[in-house]
Amino acid sequence: MKKYELGNLKVNSMRHEVVTDGKYNREKHIIRVSNGKINKYFTYTTEVMEYINRENLLKNALWCIYMDYITYEIHPSLEEVADEYGYNYKDAKRVFNSLKKSHERFAELLEDDTLELLEKVYQDY
């Protein structure tokens, strides 16, 4: 798990720790995404450790970051996030704020063809 590259984006895990949700152990990674000019950092929590696909961990992390970006594009308001996912106000606000921050950071990394490439690579993922 050294680095995953897609177009102008370079993805690597800076560090990780094991976290427990009471029942399962997962890995929480700090992921650095770079476009060659700037670096942005994201948190990525894996699936249950026993099922981690180490070969695709960074590809999966980028997919999650991209999905957060797309989710905010589709649902750019707190009310839409609450309605779409059935969250109460408190949870919707937490999720919405997280999506918004992730969207803003990821948007700074994007170049003209990056979104098209992400869509192509992840369309059947």
QUIBEL-V316617 format. One record per helix or strand of 2 or more residues. SS is the DSSP state (2 for helix, 1 for strand). FROM is the first residue (numbers start at 1). LEN is the number of residues. Records with the same first field share a line. If there is no record, write none. Layout:
SS: FROM-LEN / FROM-LEN
This chain:
1: 4-3 / 9-12 / 25-10 / 39-7
2: 49-3 / 54-21 / 78-8 / 89-21 / 114-9
